[in-house]
């Protein structure tokens, strides 16, 4: 499925229809500000796989969409986050124009990279995250203004100028009080949804990437285990270990742009690379190399989305091409595979906890040591003379040793 416009845009986000595997919503946007041109289209599309060539619905946002998500409870509703920071939602029964749009003044100040539907009685609540350092909560029945705001300042002072920009967002419905935010600075922030004060809301942080955390997703079989993708590596973390990841891939020669877990095998995940290659990892059998690497296209792969309980994987590229792949060889779960994966994760968590406790002991010992007395500052000339004498003393000693050896 290709971007039908003359000026190609990146397929920034893919979202499968929750009830049928035949529809795929794709958000298109150019994330490079300087390369945006006047005639660039704002449109995003819903593709029907049974109708090749033509889009089922053209979505017309006020600004290019960076993220787009189907409502898991009501598949007629779609939530979109725009490049200019606005939020919009669609009811596909009412056409391609948004039902409601948030006002520019009360929206995010920068592109919305993460948008998630919440589990609620009404099914209309959601929240979003942006590189402006804010997380906003919304109710699409009154989308003009956010119902709540949170600043991603890990110093817990609530200062927007110190906030970290969000580029990924993860929410697990079985853990309704918790969510994760991946930042531009390589830090993952764990947050408490119902905490009253900001210090309580930011519960912990995980540092392991040297660049933006482009993908952040929990394991569907073990929700306390989550995957992050950023810079040139993918890492697997546990909520129980804060100091470091429990497992990681090798460092690649190119950037990784997205990743997702398999919904059928607990130790299998997929990563999208800047050189157009899709890697399939099965950490139960091989942690050093991918089980399969496949060249999907010649341009960078930018986004991934796997159908729930299916073998169909959607890959979005930088030039707006969405390639659908059937990963049939990685769909059958073998006997005891879930238990083995669980044992592997538990083993690595225990190992990291031992290392953590050892580091903690070492830090306590360092603090217990008496502070060293400050050395008296020496004159630079005196330092030079002292070092010079020490140097020639060593030379003379070495010469005497050699003479003694020759004599013997």
Secondary structure, 3 states (H helix, E strand, C coil): CCCCCCCCCEEEEEEECCCCCCEEEEEEECCCHHHCCCCCCCCEEEEECCCCCCEEEEEECCCCEEEEEECCCCCCEEEEEECCCCEEEEEHHHCCECCEECCHHHCCCCCEEEEEECCCCCCCEEEEEECCCEEEEEEHHHCCCCCEEEECCCCCCCCHHHCCCEEEEEECCCCCCEEEEEECCCEEEEEECCCCCHHHHEEEEEECCCCCEEEEEECCCCCCEEEEEECCEEEEEECCCCCCCCEECCCCCCCEEEEEECCCCCCEEEEEECCCEEEEEECCCCCCCCCEEEECCCCCEEEEEECCCCCEEEEEECCCCEEEEECHHHCCCCCCHHHHHHHHHHHHHHHHHHHHHHHHHHHHHHHHCCCCCCCCCCCHHHHHHHHHHHHHHHHHHHHHHHHHHHHC
